Amino acid sequence: MRTTVGIIGAGPAGLLLARLLHNAGIESVVLESRDRAYVEQRQRAGILEQGTVDVLRAAGAAERMDREGLRHDGIELRFAGKRHRVDFPALTGGRSVMVYAQTEVCKDLIALQLKQGGPLLFEAEALAVEDAESARPRVRFTYEGREDVLECDYVVGCDGFWGVARKAVPAELSRVFERTYPFGWLGILADVPPSHDELVYARHDRGFALLSMRSPAVSRLYLQVPQGTDAQAWSDEEIWDELERRFATDDDWRLRRGPITSKSVTPMRSYVHEPMRHGRVFLAGDAAHIVPPTGAKGLNLAVGDVVTFARALAYEKETGSSELLDAYSETCLRRVWQAERFSYDMTTLLHRDPDATPFEDRIQLARLERVATTRAAETDLAEGYTGFPLE
Ligand SMILES: Cc1cc2nc3c(=O)[nH]c(=O)nc-3n(C[C@H](O)[C@H](O)[C@H](O)COP(=O)(O)OP(=O)(O)OC[C@H]3O[C@@H](n4cnc5c(N)ncnc54)[C@H](O)[C@@H]3O)c2cc1C
């Protein structure tokens, strides 16, 4: 098998890249190790930055998002029983975010790809990327019980944190920057209308909690739990009781309860692999970097990477210059590190570190108070949340 761009992974990064290349008249083949139902149902992110929304619209993949997505103009911070709303458009010159689940973004992109795009092979597992430094890198993969080879001009590893593409960068050239946190998120989906019309980020002495939503009828809620927690060890009632405690306010706000349809624990990690390119192999999305979900940046960073790659390749096709492809890693990493910083700031601002001293607890509350009372600090949060511009 032969193509121009071999894409490993059909998460948001791989699927959007295939779409962008198709629109630019560039051939690609997508290899995805899981089946279609699994990819379409995997619960993950749900907040699209303004820039991601713009990219999906320009790519012709936003019809359902514009119909069903929920535009949000702010978030609420909750701490010490108080509520503070951050007004995004007022602080950022009109920017907002869209609540539209990653599952839905993937469904829309898969449907488009199967209708109009190049091959998208499910249950096709990449085993290794070879000859990264040559003009013809290759992906060895298994499909329908046989081993095969995809010969490419370029390979883009969109295969997530556990994928194989990153191994194409020789160990002596790789640099890894990493931080793990001593807690994770217990996330639930519940068939109940959200108790608030915007996301609520709550800092509480018992730990962080987040109120979010997937639609006007489905709530998505999270609790900070110790690292290694088993989601099934929490009964539904214990989860609701704990959410109620952490969201409690001084006014008459009430949390709505409903049937829980899914429970899972997500670990929290910050991770960056440099460089994001070796020879003709490029890394995009979670294959190159992970952020803790507090800043809602993972999916949006993946979008930034593939837009950068697609533009660079289209530029080479038009002008014959590889200047933008050569700058890929540096260009992406500038944005990645801003998102890493923002996600780290949001995480340490809102979570209860089990080893925090009483002094550090007071400092955390003082940081929140500053966001709530100072326009400069509030603007910094609003700009980070609605997203860093694509270069
Ligand atoms: C459990 C979890 C929960 C998350 N929750 C949130 C959240 O609440 N909020 C938020 O903002 N972000 C969240 N994120 C982050 C966000 O979902 C990711 O940043 C986003 O999915 C990145 O997209 P991607 O396409 O780079 O990688 P992925 O979505 O991981 O896609 C990679 C794809 O590659 C495939 N693949 C892997 N190896 C191979 C192989 N060898 N051959 C072929 N295919 C392969 C995988 O099956 C997968 O489909 C979460 C991430 C995880 C893992």
The ligand as an SDF file (V2000), in Angstrom:
LIG
                    3D

 53 58  0  0  0  0  0  0  0  0999 V2000
   -9.1850    8.7220   29.6840 C   0  0  0  0  0  0  0  0  0  0  0  0
   -9.0540   10.1220   29.1450 C   0  0  0  0  0  0  0  0  0  0  0  0
   -9.9600   11.1040   29.5560 C   0  0  0  0  0  0  0  0  0  0  0  0
   -9.8290   12.4170   29.0900 C   0  0  0  0  0  0  0  0  0  0  0  0
  -10.7070   13.3610   29.5220 N   0  0  0  0  0  0  0  0  0  0  0  0
  -10.5610   14.6380   29.0960 C   0  0  0  0  0  0  0  0  0  0  0  0
  -11.4400   15.6500   29.5490 C   0  0  0  0  0  0  0  0  0  0  0  0
  -12.3340   15.4010   30.3640 O   0  0  0  0  0  0  0  0  0  0  0  0
  -11.2360   16.9180   29.1050 N   0  0  0  0  0  0  0  0  0  0  0  0
  -10.2190   17.2270   28.2060 C   0  0  0  0  0  0  0  0  0  0  0  0
  -10.0790   18.3750   27.7980 O   0  0  0  0  0  0  0  0  0  0  0  0
   -9.4070   16.2790   27.7400 N   0  0  0  0  0  0  0  0  0  0  0  0
   -9.5470   15.0070   28.1670 C   0  0  0  0  0  0  0  0  0  0  0  0
   -8.7030   14.0590   27.7250 N   0  0  0  0  0  0  0  0  0  0  0  0
   -7.6980   14.4600   26.7390 C   0  0  0  0  0  0  0  0  0  0  0  0
   -8.2190   14.4150   25.2960 C   0  0  0  0  0  0  0  0  0  0  0  0
   -9.2620   13.5050   25.1680 O   0  0  0  0  0  0  0  0  0  0  0  0
   -7.0350   14.0500   24.3940 C   0  0  0  0  0  0  0  0  0  0  0  0
   -6.0980   15.0940   24.5090 O   0  0  0  0  0  0  0  0  0  0  0  0
   -7.4270   13.8330   22.9370 C   0  0  0  0  0  0  0  0  0  0  0  0
   -8.1230   12.6210   22.8140 O   0  0  0  0  0  0  0  0  0  0  0  0
   -6.1830   13.8100   22.0470 C   0  0  0  0  0  0  0  0  0  0  0  0
   -6.5020   13.3510   20.7760 O   0  0  0  0  0  0  0  0  0  0  0  0
   -5.4880   12.4670   19.9310 P   0  0  0  0  0  0  0  0  0  0  0  0
   -6.1600   12.2500   18.6350 O   0  0  0  0  0  0  0  0  0  0  0  0
   -4.1510   13.0880   19.9730 O   0  0  0  0  0  0  0  0  0  0  0  0
   -5.3100   11.1050   20.7410 O   0  0  0  0  0  0  0  0  0  0  0  0
   -6.3630    9.9590   21.0750 P   0  0  0  0  0  0  0  0  0  0  0  0
   -7.7260   10.5220   21.2240 O   0  0  0  0  0  0  0  0  0  0  0  0
   -5.7750    9.1880   22.2090 O   0  0  0  0  0  0  0  0  0  0  0  0
   -6.3720    9.0530   19.7760 O   0  0  0  0  0  0  0  0  0  0  0  0
   -5.3290    8.1730   19.4550 C   0  0  0  0  0  0  0  0  0  0  0  0
   -5.8760    7.0860   18.5670 C   0  0  0  0  0  0  0  0  0  0  0  0
   -4.7980    6.2530   18.1220 O   0  0  0  0  0  0  0  0  0  0  0  0
   -5.2140    4.9080   18.2110 C   0  0  0  0  0  0  0  0  0  0  0  0
   -3.9670    4.0900   18.3040 N   0  0  0  0  0  0  0  0  0  0  0  0
   -3.1410    3.9610   19.3650 C   0  0  0  0  0  0  0  0  0  0  0  0
   -2.1160    3.1410   19.0670 N   0  0  0  0  0  0  0  0  0  0  0  0
   -2.3070    2.7450   17.7840 C   0  0  0  0  0  0  0  0  0  0  0  0
   -1.5900    1.8810   16.9040 C   0  0  0  0  0  0  0  0  0  0  0  0
   -0.4690    1.2660   17.2930 N   0  0  0  0  0  0  0  0  0  0  0  0
   -2.0470    1.6920   15.6380 N   0  0  0  0  0  0  0  0  0  0  0  0
   -3.2000    2.3220   15.2210 C   0  0  0  0  0  0  0  0  0  0  0  0
   -3.9220    3.1290   16.0260 N   0  0  0  0  0  0  0  0  0  0  0  0
   -3.4810    3.3550   17.2850 C   0  0  0  0  0  0  0  0  0  0  0  0
   -6.0930    4.8610   19.4420 C   0  0  0  0  0  0  0  0  0  0  0  0
   -6.9560    3.7540   19.4570 O   0  0  0  0  0  0  0  0  0  0  0  0
   -6.8440    6.1810   19.3040 C   0  0  0  0  0  0  0  0  0  0  0  0
   -8.0320    6.0430   18.5640 O   0  0  0  0  0  0  0  0  0  0  0  0
   -8.8130   12.7400   28.1820 C   0  0  0  0  0  0  0  0  0  0  0  0
   -7.9140   11.7500   27.7560 C   0  0  0  0  0  0  0  0  0  0  0  0
   -8.0060   10.4590   28.2440 C   0  0  0  0  0  0  0  0  0  0  0  0
   -7.0130    9.4290   27.8010 C   0  0  0  0  0  0  0  0  0  0  0  0
  1  2  1  0
  2  3  1  0
  2 52  2  0
  3  4  2  0
  4  5  1  0
  4 50  1  0
  5  6  2  0
  6  7  1  0
  6 13  1  0
  7  8  2  0
  7  9  1  0
  9 10  1  0
 10 11  2  0
 10 12  1  0
 12 13  2  0
 13 14  1  0
 14 15  1  0
 14 50  1  0
 15 16  1  0
 16 17  1  0
 16 18  1  0
 18 19  1  0
 18 20  1  0
 20 21  1  0
 20 22  1  0
 22 23  1  0
 23 24  1  0
 24 25  2  0
 24 26  1  0
 24 27  1  0
 27 28  1  0
 28 29  2  0
 28 30  1  0
 28 31  1  0
 31 32  1  0
 32 33  1  0
 33 34  1  0
 33 48  1  0
 34 35  1  0
 35 36  1  0
 35 46  1  0
 36 37  1  0
 36 45  1  0
 37 38  2  0
 38 39  1  0
 39 40  1  0
 39 45  2  0
 40 41  1  0
 40 42  2  0
 42 43  1  0
 43 44  2  0
 44 45  1  0
 46 47  1  0
 46 48  1  0
 48 49  1  0
 50 51  2  0
 51 52  1  0
 52 53  1  0
M  END
$$$$
